[in-house]
Amino acid sequence: MWNRINFRVIVWLVTAWVALPAVLWAEGPQSAPIQDVVAKVRAQCIDILHRAYASEEAFIRSGAIRAAGESLHLDLVPLVVRGTQDFYPTTRQFALQALQKMPGDATLPAARELMHDSNIWVRSVALEIVADLGDRESIPNIRKQLETPDRMVRLAAAYALFKLGEDGFFSQLTGALESGDAVQRYQAISYLGKIGDERSMQHLTALLDSEEDDIVAYALKALGKRADTALLRPLMRLSLSPNPSVRGKAVLALGYLPPVAVLDELKPFCNDADPVVRLSAALALFRLESGACRHVFADLLRDPDFGVRSMTARILGETALPDRPALLKTALSDPVTRVRTAAVRAAGMMGGSEAFELLLPRLADPQEVIRAYAAGNLIRVMQ
């Protein structure tokens, strides 16, 4: 009941000044009444996030922490820091990753503490962040992680030490590519992609000849936007793979090559039998500034598979289509929580007055986690 009442108050405040969205992004100082409305909306959003984090459901707490991070607002840093101490490991991981994007200097202390976390994934993320922050003071503690019985943590420690200047640990990363443990191999591929130097790219390129489709797909993902014309033939070969994951990632990578070399080759994939490949083709063509296949985005928001609808909504956050607000409005009315969540986060990434208008009604969404994501992203677009 509290949410419905407060939401009505917000709607009244906003409709009292119908020019609010336009004024929010106009140049120059805002009038005092508009500032009051913005302050009230922001206070309501912060309250929603705190209430969501008080939930007994770990899923909602994790969402609240991630949403608070997406707000990029300094006042929410203490809430995210609390999340690093949550008993649910995913919440701790989300909190640490959120702090890395937020203002202030809370990230490094939290990462140093979570290097000793009981959960291997939290520890691995902490090690990566400490390295990304260039914290050489933590090298003695990172070295201790090389003695842990868990191979994933040892690999994360090797990556961290390499990033901090100890070149000898590169061989541990490449050695993991030959490991029989699939998860460890995938993680090693991810680390090589993050390093992104010439040596790493050579190792990733060599994996494109692997007989294991999953390895090829992970290598393609790690190569990402670093794909160049030297990879044209391998990528064209892989775009014909019977495995849709390999096919889709090869098509995406082709989207980073010169248009003259790939435009005509990409267009047929907009009619691929697999919806994710069609989405990859549409996104690749958009990146190449082609108007072809734009209909694919709208079509896939009506796909029977909610996973496809969710993926499409998420991609709209980074794809500035002319009709993006209308497409996101469609996704925000989806009956599946996961799709609406993706659409809310995409609207936050889009930003601007149109995002404000899309997100405001989601403060009354029947799902608390979506209310939290809407709150965090509203704060973001109002800054």
N, C-alpha and C positions, 0 to 999 in steps of 0.2 A: 504493500500500500504506500509506503514512504516514497518509493520510486515514482509511482504514478502521480502523486501529489506534487513532488518536486519537479517532475518533468513538465506538468501543466504550468507551473510557475515560470520555468525557463521559456516555454513557448510564448507565454504572455509577455515576458520581458523582451523577447526577440521580436515578436510581431508589433510591439509598441514602437519599435524603431525599425521599420521594414527595410531601411537602407543599411542595416548592420553589416551584412556580408560585403557590400561594396565599400563601405567606409573602412572596414577592417584592413583592406589591402590598398587603400588610397594613400597617397603620399601626404605627409604633413601630420600634425598632432591631431589626435582624436578628441572629440568633444567630451566633456565630463559625463553626460548621460551614457554615451556609448562605452566609455571606459568602465562605468558602473555595471553595464550589462555584461561586458567581457569578464569582469571580475567575478560576477555572480555565476556565470557559466563555468568559469575555471574552478571556482570553489566547489560547485556541484560535482564537477568531474573528479576533483581530488577526493571528495567524500566517497564517490562511487568506487574509486580504486582502493581506498582504505577498507571499505566494507567488503569488497571482493577478496582482499587479502586475508580478512578475518574468517573466511569460509572454512568449513571443516573439510571441504573437498579439495584434494591436492591439485586436481586439474584446474580448478578455478583460481587457486592461489598462484599457480604457475603462470596462468594467463594474465592475472593482475600485475605480476612482476614484469612480465615481458611488455605489457601495455604501458606500464609506468616508464619503462626504459624508452619506449617509442615516443613518449611525450617530449623527451630531450629537455625536461624542465628541472632546474636545479632544486626546487623545493621538494621534488619526489626522490632525490638521491637517498635520503635517510630510509625511506620505505624499501627501496631496492637493496640497500645494505642489509636491512632486516632479512630480506629474502635469501641472502647468502648464508644465513644461519638456519633456514627452514629444515625440518627433518626429512622433507621429500627431496631426493637428489636432483630431480629435473628442475625443481624450483631454484635450487642453489646454482645449477648450471645456467639457467636463464638469467638469474640475477647477475652473475658475473659477466655474462655476455652483454647484458643491458648496461652495466656500469661502464663498459669499455666505450660506449657511444655517448654517454651522458657527460655534461660539464662537471667540473670539479676534479678532485684528486683522490677519490675514494677507490679507484680501480686497483692500483698496485697493492695497497695493504690487504684488500680482500683476496686478490690473487695469491699473494704470498701465504696467506692463511690457508686457502683452499688447496694449495699444493700438497697438503697432508690430509686431505679429505678421505673418508672411508670409501667413497665411490670412485671407481677408476675413470669414469668419463668426466666427472667433475675435476679430478686431479689432472687429467690430460688437458682439459680446457684451461685450467689455471696455469699449467706449464707453458702452453702456447702464448697466453696473454703476457705472462712475465717476460717471455722472450721478445714478443712484439713491442713491449714497452722498453726494451733495451736495458733491463735491470741486471747488470753484471754483479751487483752485490748478492744476488740470489744464486750465483753459480755454485757455491759449496752445497747449498740445499738441493739444487737441481741434480748435482752429481750423486747425492744420496739416493735419488729416485732410480738411478741405474741399477741399484741393488734390489729393487722390489721384485717379488716373484711374478708380477703381472707383466706380460710382454707389451701390452698396449701402453702402460705407463712408462716402461723403459724406452719405447719408441718415441713417445712424447718428450721425454727428457733428452733423447738424442737430438730431436728436432730443435728443442730449445737451446741446447748447447751450441749447435751449429749456427743458429740465428744470432747467438751472442758472440760469434767469432771463432769458434773452435771447429775448424774445417775438417778435422779428422773424423767427425761424427757423420759426415755425409755418407760414408760407406755403410754405416748402420742402416740408414734410410734406404739406400739402394739394395742392400742385402735383404731387407724385409720384402722386397718385391718377389723374391724367390721362395718366401716362406709358404708352408703348407696351410697356414691359418688365413682363411679368406678375409676376415675382418682386418687383420693386421696388414695384409697386402693393400686393401682398400685405403686404410689410413696412411700408409706410406705413400701411395699415389697422391692422396690429398696434400700431404706435406710437400711433396715435390712440386705440386701445382702452386702452393703458396710461396715457395722459394722462387720459382719462376726464372731462374738464371739459365744460361745456355746448356749447362750440364744436365740440369733437371729436365729441360725440354727434350734433350736427346734421349733420355731414359723413357720419358712418356711417349715420345714418338715411336720408339722401338716396341712399346707395348701394343701399338695398333696392329701388329702382326700376330698377336696372341691368338691361340685357338679357343680361348675362353671368352665368351661374349661379355660376361660381367666385367672382366678385366679391361676389355676394349672400351666398354661404356664408361667405366670410371676414368680411364685415361683420356677419353674425349672430353669428359666434363672438366678434368683438371687442366687440359690444354686451353679450353674456353676461348676467350677473345685473343689469345696469343697465336691462334692459327694464322698461318701465312700461305702465300702462293706455293711454297715448297710442298705443302700438304694437299694441294688440290687433288692430285690423283688418288692418294690414299683415302681422302675424304669422299671422293666420288665413288670409289669402290665400296666403302663402308655404308654409304647411303643406299646401297642396293642390298644390304644384309637382310636376311629373312627375320632377324631379331629386331622387333620394333624399338627396343631401347637403344640399340646400336644405331639403327637407322635414324631415329629422331635426333640423337646427339650429334651424329655426323652432319645432318641437315642444319642444325643450329650452328655448328662450327663453320659451315660453308657461308653462313651469313656474315662472317667477319672478313671474307675475301673480297677482292675488287668486284663490283657489280658486273662489269663487262665479262668476267670469267664465269659467273655462276647464275645470273638472273634466269636465263632460259632453262637451266638445269633444275632450279628450285621449284619453279611454278607447278610442275606435275605433282609434286608432293602435297599440294593443297587438296588433292583428291585421294590421298593414301587411305588404305583400309583402316589404319590405326589412327584414332583421334589425336593422340599425343604427337604423332608425326605430323599430322595436319597443323596442329598448333605450332610446332617447331618451325614448319615451313612458313606459316603466316608471320611469325615473329622474326625469322631471318629476313624475309622480304621487307618487313617494316624497317628493320635496321638498315637495309640497303636503300631505303627511301623509295621503294616501289609501292605503287598503289594496288598491286595485285593481291588477291586472296584476303582482303580485309573482312569479307563476310564470314570468314572462318571463326573469328572471335565471337560474334553474335551467335553463330550456329552452335558452337561448343558450350555456350552458357545454357543451352537447352538440351544438352546431351543427357541421356538416361543415367549415365554414370556420374554420381555426385563428385567422385574424385577428379574427373575431367573438368567438371564445372568449377570446382575449387581451384584447380591448377590454372584455369583460364582467368578466373577472377584475380588470383595472386599476380599473374603476369601483367595484368592491366595496370598495376601500380607503377611499373617501369616502362610502360608503352603508351606514349602520348598520342593516342588516336584522336581524331577530331570528335568522335562520338563517345569518348571514354566515359564522361559522366552518365550518359544514358545507359551504357553497358553496365556500369557499376550499380546503377539504380536497380537494374534487373537482378543482378546478383545479390543485392542487399535484401531482396524480397524472397530469396530462395528458402524453401522449407527446411533445408538441412543446415544445421548449426555451422558445420565446417565450411560451407560455401559462404555463409554470411560473414564468418570470421575473416576469411581471406579477402572478401570485398571491403570490409571495414578497414583492414590494414592497408589495402591497396589505395583506398580513398585518402588515408593519411599520407601515404607516399606521394599521391597526386598533389595534395595541398591546394590552397587558394579558396576563394569564396564558394566555389561549387562543392568542394570537399566538406566545407562547413555545413552546407545545406543538406548534404547526403548523410553526414554523421549525426547531426543533432537528433533526428528521430530515433536513432539506434540507442540512445540513452534509455529508451523505454522498451528495448527488446526483451522478449520473455526469457532469454538466456542471460544469466548474470555475467558469464565470461564475455559475451559480446558487448554488454553494457560497459564492461571494463575496457575492452579494446577501443570502443567508441570514445570513452572518456579520455584515454591516453592520447589518442590521435586527434581529438578535438583540441586538447591543450597544445599539441604540436602545431596545428594549422593556425591557431590564434596567436602564436608568438611572432 
